[in-house]
Amino acid sequence: MKYRSVVLVFFIVIAFICGLGVYLLSNPYKPSENASLTDHLRGGALSPELFTLPTGINEFDLLYEDGMYHLFYDDKSSTKHRSAKTIEELSSSTDDMTINGRYPTAYKDEKGVWHVWVYHPPTKTTQHFTSSNAAGPYSYRDAALLNLADWHVRKSPLDQKYYATYKDINTKMAGIARADTPYGPWTDLGPIFSELGQAPWHALEEADAAIFFHESRVYVSFAGWDGKKQRVALVELNSNTMKAASPAIALVEPIEPWQTRNSQAKIFNPVFLEQTIASEKDRIYYAHNSDPGSDTAVPSGWGYLEVGKPPQDGRNAFDAVRLDFSKNNKDIATGITPNLWGSSKINNDSLTTQESLGGIFGHLSLTKLTDFEMSIDFLPASQKIKHSQLLGRISSQQPETGPFIRLWITPDQRVQAEIRVNDKATKFVMDSNTLLPTGKRSIVTLKKKADNIELYIDDHLAASAKLSGSIEGLEEFALANMMGNQPMSEVEPSQFIGKIYKFICISSNQ
């Protein structure tokens, strides 16, 4: 009897293992419960342009209900709807509904009622319509809060309340409203980044914010605009405060030809779609804004970013910047590739600068960087030179009056740190007495904690000082780069010549 039991258990275990193997082979990779969806999307694959529509996909919402994909989209004059069994078939399906309004979002509730919200420009309100069918006809129900456009509505599985992300048409900032039912009334919870602050790459506009809930976590996708590029981005929220829990990450930059049509480097309206089809992965769909004018309908299309395995780059939520030039000069903290300038080149393992001007510059991901630790791994050229700027600047958007930090290499191969606090008259220089080793790589580290500043060379303390004042609002960085910098106090600087391997800046406000 015992023998039969052992044999039975053995075959049950074998059957379970085989069944598990078949399941893992037949089902796509899904994020684990403890992993951030942001990292899985950072490691995901990008699609080519799926298809275009004559008036553009523009601002849209996409739902999968009852075996059909439902696309509600803005044709630059009103909201249209079409449906199909596959994403590909949406290109040839027929529009079957029109609502007088822009920037649609849609939701199907538990009773089978379809809700559509559209922005009504004459009244500056988002209007709510309902129907028993996705194709209508729709009946007007109510108008939501004033001056809040680009609504995106989803129900939270955490508290069973309804949440709507929006863009304030006056400030261009993304925010959240909440209601007990889709019929309101809605309570404005305010801007998403009101506590954390805005990074410069999304400070001018946070368009098309779209809230969604995934594995007991809350996310908002949005399009960040800095005046030059509009990027698809994602931020995780604190589920209690509904504010940004960590800095937003840019997931997609507009660099493909279809993403820059009509010289418009703008991708926008990211919508997360959690797949229920076994063969599909979760995706963020987004459109290209190729519109040369605010209400001009032009042919444009859309694509998607799907989940993948997180990249093994070691970043964390408190990285202001983490550059590793052996990894395609990718700023893996913000997700935004820095700008290469002048004579600089990216080699297989380093950023290399020549005698003529050049370097690299970009954004920090944290705007309230007060306490920090920053390190540069570099190899200077062997020849004697004037004061050269290793770290051209970490500054605010007002470098003439705001705070900055610079690192210099002196002609006798010492390191100097120049720091200016919020009071532009308060500026001091830290001089290290430690000479850089000739012909060898060095790591220079600058640490700030409260009023203490420390400068390290290869893990050895080289200089320290007390800070009189505060350093806040640092937003930009530049390596080996004199562009836009003033000479250090009565010293004519020269270009840093050599190699830079890594640059890391981490907030220690944790």
C-alpha positions in Angstrom: 0.0 0.0 0.0 2.8 2.4 0.9 4.6 1.5 -2.4 1.4 2.4 -4.4 1.2 5.7 -2.5 4.8 6.6 -3.3 4.3 5.8 -7.0 1.1 7.8 -7.1 2.8 10.8 -5.6 5.7 10.4 -7.9 3.5 10.5 -11.0 1.5 13.4 -9.7 4.7 15.5 -9.2 5.9 14.5 -12.7 2.6 15.5 -14.2 2.7 18.9 -12.4 6.2 19.6 -13.6 5.3 18.7 -17.2 2.1 20.8 -17.0 4.1 23.7 -15.6 6.6 23.4 -18.3 3.9 23.4 -21.0 2.3 26.5 -19.4 5.6 28.5 -19.3 6.4 27.6 -22.9 3.0 28.5 -24.1 2.4 31.7 -22.1 4.3 35.0 -22.6 6.7 36.5 -20.1 4.7 38.4 -17.4 6.1 40.8 -14.8 6.4 39.2 -11.3 4.4 40.6 -8.5 7.4 42.3 -6.9 8.9 43.8 -10.0 8.1 47.3 -11.2 6.2 47.4 -14.5 8.4 50.5 -15.4 11.5 48.3 -15.6 9.7 45.6 -17.6 8.6 48.2 -20.1 12.1 49.7 -20.2 13.3 46.3 -21.4 10.4 45.8 -23.8 10.3 45.7 -27.6 9.1 48.5 -29.8 6.8 47.9 -32.7 7.1 49.6 -36.2 4.3 51.9 -37.2 1.2 49.8 -37.1 -0.9 51.7 -39.6 -2.0 55.3 -40.4 -5.4 56.9 -40.7 -6.0 59.9 -43.0 -6.9 62.2 -40.1 -4.4 60.6 -37.7 -4.9 58.4 -34.6 -4.2 61.4 -32.5 -5.5 61.3 -29.0 -7.3 58.0 -28.4 -8.4 55.3 -25.9 -8.1 51.6 -26.6 -10.1 48.8 -24.9 -10.5 45.1 -25.3 -14.0 44.0 -24.5 -16.0 40.8 -25.4 -13.3 39.6 -27.9 -13.1 43.0 -29.7 -10.6 45.9 -29.8 -12.4 49.2 -29.5 -10.6 52.3 -30.7 -12.1 55.7 -29.7 -10.0 58.4 -31.4 -9.9 62.1 -32.1 -10.0 63.0 -35.8 -9.1 66.7 -35.0 -12.8 67.8 -35.0 -14.8 65.1 -33.1 -14.5 61.7 -31.5 -14.9 58.5 -33.6 -15.2 54.8 -32.8 -14.4 51.6 -34.6 -13.9 48.0 -33.6 -12.3 44.8 -34.8 -11.1 41.4 -33.7 -7.5 42.3 -34.2 -5.4 45.5 -34.0 -4.5 45.0 -37.7 -8.1 44.9 -38.7 -8.8 48.3 -37.0 -7.1 49.9 -40.0 -9.8 48.8 -42.4 -12.8 48.8 -40.1 -15.5 51.5 -40.4 -16.2 54.4 -38.1 -19.6 53.8 -36.6 -20.0 56.6 -34.1 -19.4 60.3 -33.7 -19.5 62.4 -30.6 -19.0 66.2 -30.6 -15.9 66.5 -28.5 -12.2 65.9 -28.4 -9.6 63.8 -26.5 -11.8 60.8 -25.7 -11.6 58.2 -22.9 -13.9 55.2 -22.6 -14.9 52.7 -20.0 -17.3 49.7 -19.8 -18.8 49.2 -16.4 -20.0 46.0 -14.7 -23.5 46.5 -15.8 -22.5 46.7 -19.5 -22.9 50.4 -19.8 -20.4 52.2 -22.0 -19.1 55.6 -20.7 -17.3 58.1 -22.9 -15.8 61.3 -21.7 -14.7 64.0 -24.3 -13.4 67.6 -23.9 -15.8 70.4 -25.0 -13.6 73.4 -25.9 -16.4 76.1 -25.9 -17.2 75.3 -22.2 -13.8 74.1 -21.2 -15.3 71.1 -19.5 -15.1 67.3 -20.0 -18.5 66.0 -20.9 -19.8 62.5 -20.0 -21.9 60.3 -22.3 -23.3 56.8 -21.9 -24.7 54.1 -24.1 -25.7 50.4 -24.0 -23.4 49.8 -27.0 -19.9 50.9 -27.9 -21.2 52.3 -31.2 -23.9 54.3 -29.5 -26.1 56.1 -29.7 -24.8 58.1 -26.7 -26.7 60.3 -24.3 -25.3 63.2 -22.5 -25.1 62.7 -18.7 -23.0 65.4 -17.0 -20.0 67.7 -17.2 -16.9 67.3 -15.0 -14.5 69.8 -13.6 -13.7 73.1 -15.3 -10.4 73.6 -17.2 -9.3 70.0 -16.9 -8.9 68.2 -20.3 -7.4 65.0 -21.6 -9.3 62.8 -19.2 -8.6 59.1 -18.9 -10.9 57.1 -16.6 -10.3 53.7 -14.9 -11.8 52.0 -11.9 -9.3 51.0 -9.1 -9.4 47.4 -7.9 -7.7 48.7 -4.7 -10.6 50.8 -3.4 -13.3 50.3 -6.0 -13.3 54.1 -6.8 -13.0 55.8 -10.1 -9.9 57.8 -11.0 -9.5 60.2 -13.9 -6.1 61.6 -14.9 -6.2 65.0 -16.7 -4.1 67.9 -17.9 -4.8 71.3 -16.4 -5.2 73.5 -19.5 -3.7 76.5 -17.7 -0.6 74.9 -16.1 -0.2 72.0 -18.5 0.5 69.8 -15.5 -1.0 66.3 -15.1 -3.3 65.6 -12.2 -5.9 63.2 -10.8 -9.6 63.4 -9.9 -11.6 60.8 -7.9 -15.2 59.8 -7.7 -17.3 57.0 -6.1 -19.2 56.4 -9.4 -18.5 57.2 -13.1 -21.3 59.8 -12.8 -19.4 61.8 -10.2 -19.1 64.1 -8.4 -15.4 64.3 -9.0 -12.9 65.5 -6.4 -9.7 67.1 -7.7 -6.7 65.5 -6.0 -4.2 67.9 -7.6 -1.1 67.6 -9.7 0.8 64.3 -9.7 4.2 65.8 -9.3 3.3 68.5 -6.7 5.4 66.8 -4.0 8.3 65.3 -6.0 8.7 68.2 -8.5 9.0 68.1 -12.3 12.1 67.2 -14.1 13.0 69.6 -17.0 12.1 67.1 -19.7 8.4 67.2 -18.7 8.2 70.7 -17.1 6.6 72.4 -20.1 3.7 69.9 -20.5 2.5 66.6 -19.2 0.0 65.7 -21.9 -2.5 62.8 -22.2 -1.9 61.3 -18.7 -3.5 57.9 -18.4 -4.0 56.1 -15.1 -4.0 52.3 -14.8 -3.7 49.6 -12.1 -1.4 46.6 -12.4 -0.7 43.9 -9.9 -1.8 46.1 -6.9 0.3 49.1 -8.1 -0.7 52.4 -9.6 0.9 53.9 -12.7 0.3 56.9 -14.9 1.6 57.0 -18.5 2.0 60.5 -20.1 3.7 62.5 -22.8 6.5 64.7 -21.5 7.3 67.9 -23.5 10.4 70.0 -23.1 10.0 72.3 -26.0 12.0 70.2 -28.4 10.8 66.6 -28.0 7.7 64.9 -26.7 8.4 61.5 -25.1 6.3 58.6 -23.8 6.9 58.3 -20.1 5.7 56.4 -17.0 5.5 57.2 -13.3 4.5 55.0 -10.4 2.2 56.6 -7.8 1.9 56.2 -4.1 -1.5 54.4 -3.8 -2.4 56.3 -0.7 -1.6 59.9 -1.8 -1.9 59.3 -5.6 1.3 61.4 -6.0 4.5 60.4 -7.8 6.3 57.9 -5.7 9.6 58.2 -7.7 10.8 60.2 -10.7 9.1 59.5 -14.1 11.0 57.5 -16.6 11.0 58.3 -20.3 10.3 55.0 -22.1 10.3 56.0 -25.8 12.0 58.8 -27.5 10.9 60.0 -31.0 13.8 58.9 -33.2 12.2 56.7 -35.8 11.2 58.3 -39.2 7.5 57.6 -38.5 7.8 59.3 -35.1 9.2 62.5 -36.6 7.0 62.9 -39.6 6.4 66.6 -40.7 9.4 67.5 -38.5 7.3 66.9 -35.4 9.4 64.9 -32.8 6.3 64.2 -30.8 4.9 60.9 -29.6 1.9 61.1 -27.3 -1.2 59.6 -25.7 0.3 56.4 -24.2 -2.5 53.9 -23.2 -1.7 50.7 -21.3 -3.6 47.6 -22.4 -3.4 44.5 -20.2 -3.8 41.6 -22.5 -6.3 38.7 -21.8 -5.2 36.9 -25.0 -2.6 34.2 -24.1 -0.5 34.9 -27.1 -0.2 38.6 -26.5 1.9 40.7 -24.1 0.9 43.7 -22.1 1.5 46.9 -24.1 1.5 50.6 -24.0 0.1 52.0 -27.3 1.0 55.5 -28.3 0.5 57.8 -31.4 2.6 60.2 -33.3 1.6 63.8 -33.4 2.6 64.9 -36.9 0.2 67.8 -36.8 1.9 71.1 -37.9 -1.1 73.0 -36.4 -3.3 72.5 -33.4 -6.4 71.5 -35.4 -4.9 70.3 -38.7 -5.8 66.7 -39.6 -2.9 65.0 -41.3 -2.1 61.3 -42.0 -0.3 59.8 -39.0 -0.1 56.5 -37.2 0.7 54.7 -34.0 2.7 51.9 -32.4 3.3 50.1 -29.2 5.9 49.2 -26.5 5.5 45.8 -24.9 6.7 44.3 -21.6 10.0 42.4 -21.6 12.7 41.3 -19.1 14.1 44.2 -17.1 17.5 45.5 -18.3 20.4 44.5 -16.0 21.8 48.0 -15.5 21.5 48.4 -11.8 19.5 51.6 -11.6 17.3 52.5 -8.7 14.5 55.1 -8.1 17.0 57.6 -6.6 19.4 57.7 -9.5 19.6 61.3 -10.8 21.8 60.0 -13.6 23.7 56.8 -14.3 25.7 56.9 -17.5 27.8 53.9 -18.6 29.4 54.6 -21.9 29.9 50.9 -22.5 26.1 50.7 -22.9 25.5 52.9 -25.9 25.7 56.2 -23.8 22.2 55.6 -22.5 21.1 57.6 -19.5 19.5 54.7 -17.8 18.1 56.9 -14.9 15.8 59.1 -17.0 15.6 56.9 -20.1 16.7 59.9 -22.2 19.8 59.7 -24.3 22.2 62.6 -23.6 23.3 64.9 -26.3 26.8 64.4 -27.8 28.4 67.7 -28.7 31.5 69.0 -30.6 34.5 66.7 -31.1 33.4 64.1 -28.5 33.0 60.5 -29.6 31.5 57.4 -27.9 33.9 54.4 -28.2 33.3 50.9 -27.2 34.0 51.7 -23.5 34.2 55.4 -23.0 33.4 59.0 -24.0 36.5 60.4 -25.6 37.2 64.1 -26.0 39.7 65.8 -28.3 41.5 69.2 -28.1 38.6 71.1 -29.7 35.5 71.7 -27.6 33.1 68.9 -27.0 31.4 66.8 -24.4 28.0 65.4 -23.4 25.1 67.0 -21.7 21.6 66.0 -20.5 18.9 65.9 -17.8 18.9 64.8 -14.2 15.8 62.8 -13.3 15.4 64.4 -9.9 14.5 68.1 -9.3 14.9 68.2 -5.5 18.4 67.0 -5.4 19.7 68.3 -2.1 21.9 65.6 -0.7 23.8 63.4 -3.1 26.8 61.3 -4.1 28.3 61.7 -7.5 31.2 59.9 -9.1 33.2 60.1 -12.3 35.4 57.3 -13.6 37.9 58.9 -16.0 41.4 58.9 -17.5 42.9 62.3 -18.3 45.3 62.8 -21.2 49.0 62.8 -20.2 49.9 66.3 -21.4 49.9 69.3 -19.1 47.0 71.6 -19.7 45.2 74.6 -18.2 42.3 74.2 -15.8 40.0 71.7 -17.6 36.4 71.1 -16.8 35.8 67.4 -15.9 32.2 68.1 -14.9 31.2 71.2 -16.8 28.1 71.9 -14.7 25.4 70.4 -12.6 23.1 73.4 -12.5 19.6 74.7 -12.4 17.8 76.0 -15.5 19.1 79.5 -14.4 22.8 78.8 -14.4 23.6 82.5 -14.1 21.9 82.9 -10.8 21.0 79.5 -9.5 23.2 76.8 -7.9 25.8 74.8 -9.7 28.6 72.3 -9.1 31.8 72.0 -11.2 34.8 69.7 -11.1 38.1 70.9 -12.4 41.5 69.4 -13.1 44.4 71.8 -12.4 47.6 72.0 -14.5 49.4 70.2 -11.7 46.9 67.3 -11.8 44.9 68.1 -8.7 41.0 68.1 -8.5 39.1 71.2 -7.5 35.4 71.4 -6.7 33.6 74.7 -7.3 30.2 75.1 -5.7 27.6 77.9 -5.7 24.6 77.8 -3.5 21.2 79.5 -4.0 22.7 82.8 -3.0 24.8 83.6 -6.1 27.3 85.6 -4.0 28.1 82.5 -2.0 30.7 80.5 -3.9 33.7 78.5 -2.7 36.3 76.2 -4.1 37.6 73.0 -2.6 41.2 72.2 -3.3 42.5 68.7 -3.0 46.1 68.1 -2.1 46.0 64.7 -3.6 47.6 64.4 -7.1 45.9 62.3 -9.7 48.0 59.2 -10.7 49.7 59.7 -14.1 48.4 57.4 -16.8 45.9 55.6 -14.7 42.1 55.7 -14.3 40.7 57.6 -11.3 37.4 57.9 -9.6 36.5 61.3 -8.2 33.5 61.4 -5.8 31.8 64.4 -4.4 29.4 63.8 -1.5 26.9 66.2 0.2 25.0 65.4 3.4 23.3 68.3 5.2 26.0 71.0 5.6 29.0 68.7 4.9 30.8 68.4 1.6 33.5 65.8 1.0 35.7 65.2 -2.0 37.2 61.8 -2.6 39.8 60.5 -5.0 39.9 56.8 -5.4 38.0 56.3 -2.1 40.5 58.5 -0.2 39.3 61.7 1.4 41.0 64.6 -0.4 39.1 67.6 0.9 36.2 68.6 3.0 34.2 71.8 3.7 31.2 73.2 5.5 28.4 74.4 3.2 26.9 77.8 4.0 23.5 77.8 2.3 21.6 75.2 0.4 21.9 73.5 -3.0 18.5 72.8 -4.5 16.9 72.5 -7.9 19.9 70.9 -9.8 18.4 69.8 -13.1 21.1 69.5 -15.8 24.6 68.0 -16.2 27.5 68.3 -18.6 30.6 66.2 -18.8 33.9 67.4 -20.3 32.0 70.3 -21.8 32.5 74.0 -21.6 29.4 74.9 -23.6 27.3 77.5 -21.8 29.8 77.9 -18.9 31.6 80.9 -17.6 35.3 80.7 -16.7 36.1 79.7 -13.1 37.0 82.8 -11.0 39.7 84.5 -13.0 40.9 81.3 -14.5 40.7 80.6 -18.3 39.5 77.0 -18.6 40.4 74.5 -21.3 38.7 71.5 -22.7 39.0 68.3 -20.7 41.0 65.8 -22.9 40.9 62.1 -22.2 38.3 59.4 -21.5 35.3 59.2 -19.3 33.9 55.8 -18.5 31.0 56.3 -16.1 29.2 59.1 -14.4 26.8 58.4 -11.6 24.8 60.8 -9.4 22.5 59.3 -6.7 20.2 61.2 -4.4 20.9 60.4 -0.7 17.7 62.0 0.4 16.4 58.5 1.2 
